[in-house]
Amino acid sequence: MDRSTMCAKCHCVLARDHEELMCSPCAAKTGRDRWQVSSSPAPRVTADDLDREGAVALAERLEIDPNTMVTFMFESGFLPGRMRRYGPHLARLLTLGHLSTSAAARELRVSRWTVAAWRERLAGTHAASPLEAPR
């Protein structure tokens, strides 16, 4: 197989008209690994750390305010760009972790389902879910 039609990282087969050196998943992973919190006391913090720990735990550990944390999540690709318009709501939700889903929904003026979905997304896929609020 021609090396130019293979991903430089995972060696999967690329479409003939693909102009990049890597496939989309590898390019996204590389971009996520480049994300760093410059004010971090840790030597390097990646979006995978954010995924593993969750937004609340990482923000508390690094002593980052919620608005900055949400900005980092968008820059890292942890949160999709289409959610950028909800950035202020997400930052406020990070501070409302102690409230129930219903109370947080009333505070943010969104549905309970939206709050539940946002909490799940902010918790990360492997986090112990520090955003689990009492019911």
C-alpha positions in Angstrom: 0.0 0.0 0.0 1.2 3.5 -0.8 2.4 5.3 2.3 0.8 8.5 1.1 -2.7 7.0 1.5 -2.1 5.9 5.1 -2.4 7.9 8.3 1.0 8.9 9.6 0.0 8.0 13.2 -2.3 4.9 13.2 -1.6 3.7 9.6 -5.2 3.4 8.7 -6.2 3.8 5.0 -7.1 7.3 4.0 -9.4 8.3 1.1 -7.5 9.3 -2.1 -8.7 12.9 -1.9 -7.7 13.3 1.8 -5.1 16.0 1.9 -4.0 15.8 5.6 -1.2 13.5 6.8 -3.4 12.0 9.6 -7.0 10.7 9.8 -9.5 12.8 11.6 -9.5 10.9 14.9 -5.7 11.0 15.1 -5.7 14.7 14.2 -8.3 15.4 16.9 -6.3 13.4 19.5 -3.1 15.2 18.6 -4.9 18.5 19.0 -6.3 17.4 22.4 -2.9 16.4 23.6 -1.5 19.8 22.8 -3.9 21.6 25.0 -2.2 22.8 28.2 -3.2 25.0 31.1 -0.3 27.4 31.3 -1.0 28.4 34.9 -1.1 24.8 36.0 1.2 23.7 38.8 1.3 20.3 37.0 3.9 20.0 34.3 1.3 19.2 31.6 -2.5 18.9 31.7 -4.2 17.6 28.6 -7.9 17.3 27.6 -7.6 13.6 28.4 -7.0 14.6 32.1 -10.1 16.7 31.8 -12.0 13.7 30.4 -10.6 11.5 33.2 -11.1 13.8 36.2 -14.1 15.9 35.0 -14.3 19.7 34.9 -15.1 20.4 38.5 -12.4 18.3 40.0 -9.8 19.6 37.6 -10.9 23.2 38.1 -10.6 22.8 41.9 -7.3 21.1 41.7 -5.8 23.8 39.5 -7.7 26.6 41.2 -9.2 27.8 37.9 -12.4 30.0 37.9 -15.4 28.5 36.0 -15.3 30.9 33.0 -11.6 30.1 32.4 -12.3 26.4 32.7 -15.1 26.5 30.1 -12.8 28.5 27.8 -10.2 25.7 28.2 -12.8 23.1 27.5 -13.7 24.7 24.2 -10.1 25.3 23.2 -9.2 21.7 23.9 -12.0 20.3 21.9 -13.5 18.7 25.0 -16.7 20.7 24.3 -17.9 21.1 20.8 -17.9 24.6 19.3 -21.7 24.5 18.7 -22.1 24.7 22.5 -20.0 27.9 22.7 -23.2 30.1 22.9 -24.0 28.3 26.2 -20.6 29.1 27.7 -21.9 31.4 30.4 -24.6 28.8 31.4 -22.0 26.1 31.6 -19.7 28.2 33.7 -22.6 29.0 36.0 -23.5 25.3 36.2 -20.0 24.5 37.4 -20.7 26.7 40.4 -24.1 25.2 41.0 -22.9 21.7 41.6 -24.4 21.6 45.1 -28.0 22.2 43.8 -30.4 19.6 42.6 -31.0 19.3 38.9 -34.4 20.9 39.2 -33.1 23.9 41.2 -30.2 24.3 38.8 -32.6 24.3 35.9 -34.7 27.0 37.5 -31.6 29.0 38.2 -30.3 28.7 34.6 -33.8 28.9 33.1 -33.4 25.7 31.0 -35.0 22.3 31.3 -34.0 19.6 33.8 -33.0 17.4 30.9 -30.6 20.1 29.6 -29.0 20.4 33.0 -28.6 16.6 33.3 -27.1 16.4 29.8 -24.7 19.3 30.6 -23.7 17.8 33.9 -23.0 14.5 32.3 -20.8 16.2 29.6 -18.9 18.3 32.1 -18.2 15.3 34.4 -16.1 13.6 31.7 -16.5 10.0 30.6 -14.2 8.4 33.2 -14.8 10.9 36.0 -16.4 9.9 39.3 -19.0 12.6 38.4 -18.5 15.3 41.0 -21.5 17.1 39.4 -23.9 14.5 40.7 -26.3 16.6 42.7 -28.8 15.4 45.3 -32.2 14.7 43.9 
